[in-house]
């Protein structure tokens, strides 16, 4: 066959190959990787929801258990996507040198990291689905509207995957990720409307909370699960998409320089 007739695989096939590689690695230890998504929400529900729920009967005109449970699908997506695109990506980049081998195939560097973001979104979807399933068994998430949290989990996972890749592009020592998790993700977990409504915060902090990505994911998920539709949800959805695109673009641009030297 003449060289001029040889064409690279289509974009979808290239992205799928990256996604499929990560999926195969993840499912190699499916029990140890897949069991925590079911156990974590149960432990959290028993430790916080049922325990604290005995003293807090209602939050924002909702039973506290429902208020809390309708935020947990996307917080779970946030953490799993962040771990995937920080520690796991750094290991593939610096220790395993997996990307060096992957680019020898007909896959571009852009394909590699877009595939990473899609994989992070897929893990966010999986973890969100697990949380919705467990919480619905306790009656904490109403069905079928609660199922809308699952696609939002994908968007949340993709967004935090892109943000995590951007952080990874700056990190030279794997221990430095602790600053990102402790200094950014953990505070955001508590001040994004997960445990209490933003209206209870001082006005200045309320404005700052609106800049946090998780705030928009939590509000979107809770509102959809409870069928509380409003125009602000479109702004929340746009926020997730724009942050994903901007952070993903900047992350890929920087990570390309670390591989191509």
N, C-alpha and C positions, 0 to 999 in steps of 0.2 A: 504494500500500500504506500503510495507517495506520501512524503512527510506533509505536503500541503493539505492532504485529506484527513490528517489526524487532528481531531478537535477535542478540547478538554471536556470533561463532564459538565453538565448544566449546573447552574448555581444551586438549585435545590438538592441535587445529588451530592454536591460537595459539602454543603452544610449538613446534610443528613449523615454523611460519613463521619464528620466530627462528632455530631450528637450521638451517633450509634457507638462510636468508640468509647465515649464516656459512659453510656448506658451499659455496655458490656462489662466495663470495669466495676461499675457500681453494683450491678446485679450478681457479680461473682460471689459476693458475700451478702446475699439478699436478706437473710434473717437478721444479721447484726446491723445492717444498714436500714432495713425496712421496719423493724420492730419499734425503735424509738419513736417514730411519728405517731404510733398508736398509744404508747405508754406516756409520753410527755404530757399530752393534754389531760389524760386521766389524773396524773399526779398533780398537775397544776390546778385542775378543777377541784380535787379533794383538798389540796393544801390551801388554796386561796378562795376559790369560789364558794365551796360548801362551808369552809371554816369562817371566813370573813362574812359570807352571806348571811350567817345567823345574826349578825349585828347590824348589817346594812340591808334593810329590807328592799329598798328601791334606789335606783340611780338613774337620773334623767327620765323619770316616769316609767322605768323598766325594772323588772326584777333584777337584782344585781347579778345573778347567775347568767341571765340572758345578756345583760350589758357587757359582761366580761367575755362570754363565749363568742359573741359576734365579732370580736376583735382578734381573737386568737388565731384564726386561719391565716391572716396576713402577717402577724408577728412571727408565726412559725415559718412562713415563706421567706421573710426577711432574714432570719438567722441562718437558715439552711443555704440560701443563695449566697449570703455573705461569706460563710465558711468555704463554700465551694470555690468562689472566685478570689479568695485571698490565699488561705493556706494551701488548698489543693492546686490552684493555678501556680502559685509560687514554687511548689514542689515539682510540678511538671516543667516549669520554666528553668529553674536553677539546678535542681538535683537530678531529676530523671532525664532531663534534656529531651523530653518527649516531643516538643514542638520541632526540634531540629530534624527528627525522623519523619514527622508528619508532613513537613513542607517538601520533603523529597517526593511525595506523591503529588498528583495534579490537584493540589489544594493551595490556595493563596493564604498569605498571612491574615488578610481580612476575613477569609472564610474561617480560619482557626478561632478567632476571637468572637466573631458573630455566632459561631457554633457554641462557644462557651456561654454566651449570654442566653442563647436559646436553651441550653442544657440547664442553666440556673433557673430559667423560667419554668422548665419542665419539673424540676425538683420542687419549686415553689408550688406548682399545681398539685403535685403528688402529696406534699405535706399538708397543703390546705384541704385537699379532699379527705385525708386521714382525720384531720381535726374536725371537719364538718361531720363525718361519719360518727366519730366518737361522741361529739357534743349532742348530736341529734338523738343518740340513744338515751341520753340523760334528759332529753326534752329541752335543752338549752338553746338550740338553734332550730327555728321553725323551718319545716320543709313544706313545699318544694323551693320556696324562695331562698332558703339558705344555700342551695346549690349554686347560686350566682356568685358565692364567695370563691368557688373553685377557679373560674377564669380570671377573677381579680387576683387570685394567688399566683397565677402565671405572670400577669403584668407586674405584680409586686416583686416576684422572684427575678424577672428580667431586669427591672429597674435597679434593684440592689445588687444584682450580678454586675451590671454595668458600672455602678458606683464602686463596687469592690475591685473590679478590674482597674479602674482609674487609680485607686489607692495602691494597688499592687504595682502599677507602673512606676511609682515613686519609691517603693520599699526596697531596700538592699539587704536587710536582715529580717528573717522570718519572725523574730521576736517583736519587731516593731508593729506587727498587726495588733498587738495587745492595746496599743494606744487608740487604734480605730474602734475596737470593740468596747473598750472601757470608756473612752472619751466621747464617742459619738453614738454608737448603737444602743448602749445601755441607757443613757439618759433619754434618748428618743423613745425607747421602749416604755418609759414611765410617763413621758410628757407629750404623748401624741393622742390622747383620748382613749387609751387602752383601759385604764383603771378608773378614771373619773372624767367627766365631761370637761372640755376646754373652757367652758363658761365659768368654771370655778377658779380659774387662774386669774391673776392680776392682768390688767389690760396689756401691759408691756410684754409679759410672758406669753399671753394669748397670741399676740402678733408674731412673736418669734416661733411659736409652735406651728403657725401656718406655713412657715418656711421649711418645716421638717417633712421629708418625703413620706414617712409612715403616717403622719396625720391624715393625709389625703386617702391613703389606702384604707385606713381604719374607718374613716367616715363613709367612704364609698361602700365598703363591705357591710358595715352595720346597717346603713340605710337601705341597701338592696335586700339584705336578709329580712328586714322588718317591713319591706314594701313602703318605705318612706321616701318617695321620689320628690326631687326638687332640682331646679336649674343648676344649683351649685355642684351637683354631682358631675355634670359635664365638665366643669372646670377642674374638678378632682381627677377625672379621667384624662383630661388633656395634660394635667401636671405630670401624671405618671408617664405618659408617652413622651413628652418633651424631655423630661429628665433622663429617661432611658436613652433617647437618641443623642442628646448632647454629651452625656457622660460616656456612652459607648463610643462615640466618635473620637473624643479626646483620649480615651483609654487605648483604643486601637492605634491611634496615631503615635502615642508614646511607646506602646509595647512593640511596635514594629521596629523602633530604633534599638531596642534591647536584643532583638534577634538578628537583625541585619546590621552588622558592624563592619 
